[in-house]
């Protein structure tokens, strides 16, 4: 005799979650891994059943892309709350390439600031990435995915900004698949969590934790994006000076910049460069104070 009603053992699934994927890193990784496979002439037969001969570099990279995409979807499904399912999937990209200056308002912010403040210039946004080696075939892979797949392209900003906005607007209906710490550590996750597809794990972040992370970032900078910030002000000192977020944190962070000899304009630039909370659904909304609110 059954101890429970079998019909109630597995609840009806409500397909109500929009899976939003920050796909810039996904394409970069697919190009890199696909290139390694292609260069080493290592093509597992089960991955390329429909090829009679050696696949091209693009074909190899596309196979890797679709394989990784399938892995993300499976990983998210395995981590969804019981009784909930994926209603739709959105793949978001920064136009053309995430290393391009054209669609990214942050380059213009730094350029404008430097024109007005020649005595305290800031390095160009993502200056540290100039000259870095990109995977062979990256642009062709990107263009092919855009042409063949159902994707979303950000306008005037990065995909990071758009996916962050979508999550904040619907904490319990949108689930992010991301690997960038600026998102999973800086944007609230709600009860769903963020799925980090590099670590294959779920990460939960409160709104207060996300705000504190971004204020820490604007103080210590971000070398990967060429954000300079306060000289010799490291994470341990920042965590000691700002252990938690409260309503006075914005004013205290601004005061810290001024205490260290920087101007208010410089502080606001740092806040704007690291904030993932500036997209308002139509355009970038640049504030002059409380940039993360």
NORURPE-V28911 format. One record per residue. N is the residue number from 0. SS is DSSP state (H for helix, E for strand, C for the rest). PSI is psi in whole degrees, 0 to 359 (none if undefined). Layout:
BEGIN
((N;SS;PSI) (N;SS;PSI))
END
This chain:
BEGIN
((0;C;132) (1;C;140) (2;C;356) (3;C;161) (4;C;115) (5;H;330) (6;H;337) (7;H;353) (8;H;320) (9;C;109) (10;C;158) (11;C;133) (12;C;130) (13;E;110) (14;E;86) (15;E;2) (16;E;133) (17;E;117) (18;E;118) (19;E;120) (20;E;124) (21;E;102) (22;C;356) (23;H;310) (24;H;328) (25;H;315) (26;H;318) (27;H;316) (28;H;320) (29;H;321) (30;H;318) (31;H;309) (32;H;317) (33;H;323) (34;H;320) (35;H;315) (36;H;316) (37;H;316) (38;H;327) (39;C;1) (40;C;34) (41;C;99) (42;C;98) (43;C;128) (44;H;323) (45;H;343) (46;H;342) (47;C;52) (48;C;334) (49;C;8) (50;C;126) (51;C;340) (52;C;180) (53;C;121) (54;C;156) (55;C;170) (56;H;315) (57;H;316) (58;H;320) (59;H;313) (60;H;322) (61;H;320) (62;H;317) (63;H;318) (64;H;310) (65;H;326) (66;H;315) (67;H;321) (68;H;317) (69;H;323) (70;H;322) (71;H;313) (72;H;317) (73;H;316) (74;H;319) (75;H;313) (76;H;321) (77;H;340) (78;H;3) (79;C;149) (80;C;150) (81;C;130) (82;C;2) (83;E;148) (84;E;169) (85;E;121) (86;E;318) (87;E;162) (88;E;131) (89;E;127) (90;E;116) (91;E;137) (92;E;150) (93;C;132) (94;C;135) (95;C;294) (96;C;143) (97;C;355) (98;C;4) (99;C;141) (100;C;333) (101;C;311) (102;C;6) (103;C;112) (104;H;339) (105;H;328) (106;H;317) (107;H;324) (108;H;313) (109;H;317) (110;H;317) (111;H;319) (112;H;315) (113;H;327) (114;H;324) (115;H;344) (116;C;66) (117;H;341) (118;H;345) (119;H;65) (120;C;157) (121;C;140) (122;C;150) (123;C;147) (124;C;134) (125;C;31) (126;H;330) (127;H;344) (128;H;350) (129;C;131) (130;C;357) (131;C;148) (132;C;127) (133;C;151) (134;C;142) (135;C;138) (136;C;7) (137;H;312) (138;H;319) (139;H;321) (140;H;314) (141;H;310) (142;H;323) (143;H;317) (144;H;317) (145;H;321) (146;H;325) (147;H;338) (148;C;164) (149;C;98) (150;C;168) (151;E;134) (152;E;129) (153;C;154) (154;C;111) (155;C;1) (156;C;189) (157;C;161) (158;H;327) (159;H;316) (160;H;319) (161;H;314) (162;H;326) (163;H;317) (164;H;314) (165;H;321) (166;H;313) (167;H;325) (168;H;334) (169;C;78) (170;C;322) (171;C;358) (172;C;346) (173;E;133) (174;E;129) (175;E;137) (176;E;109) (177;E;160) (178;C;352) (179;C;125) (180;H;332) (181;H;335) (182;H;302) (183;H;337) (184;C;343) (185;C;352) (186;C;134) (187;C;144) (188;C;344) (189;C;193) (190;C;341) (191;C;326) (192;C;164) (193;E;138) (194;E;114) (195;E;105) (196;C;0) (197;C;321) (198;C;349) (199;C;45) (200;E;161) (201;E;136) (202;E;130) (203;C;132) (204;C;127) (205;C;166) (206;H;319) (207;H;319) (208;H;321) (209;H;318) (210;H;316) (211;H;318) (212;H;316) (213;H;325) (214;H;323) (215;H;317) (216;H;319) (217;H;338) (218;H;321) (219;H;348) (220;C;180) (221;E;103) (222;H;329) (223;H;333) (224;H;6) (225;C;27) (226;E;116) (227;C;307) (228;C;216) (229;C;130) (230;C;129) (231;C;42) (232;C;97) (233;C;175) (234;H;323) (235;H;320) (236;H;319) (237;H;315) (238;H;328) (239;H;318) (240;H;327) (241;C;76) (242;C;338) (243;C;162) (244;C;139) (245;C;178) (246;C;340) (247;C;355) (248;H;314) (249;H;315) (250;H;322) (251;H;324) (252;H;316) (253;H;318) (254;H;325) (255;H;318) (256;H;314) (257;H;320) (258;H;324) (259;C;5) (260;C;12) (261;C;160) (262;C;166) (263;H;323) (264;H;321) (265;H;317) (266;H;316) (267;H;325) (268;H;315) (269;H;319) (270;H;319) (271;H;327) (272;H;324) (273;H;345) (274;C;133) (275;C;18) (276;C;34) (277;C;344) (278;E;133) (279;C;17) (280;C;342) (281;C;317) (282;C;178) (283;E;131) (284;C;99) (285;C;120) (286;C;164) (287;C;351) (288;C;157) (289;C;54) (290;C;335) (291;C;358) (292;C;none))
END
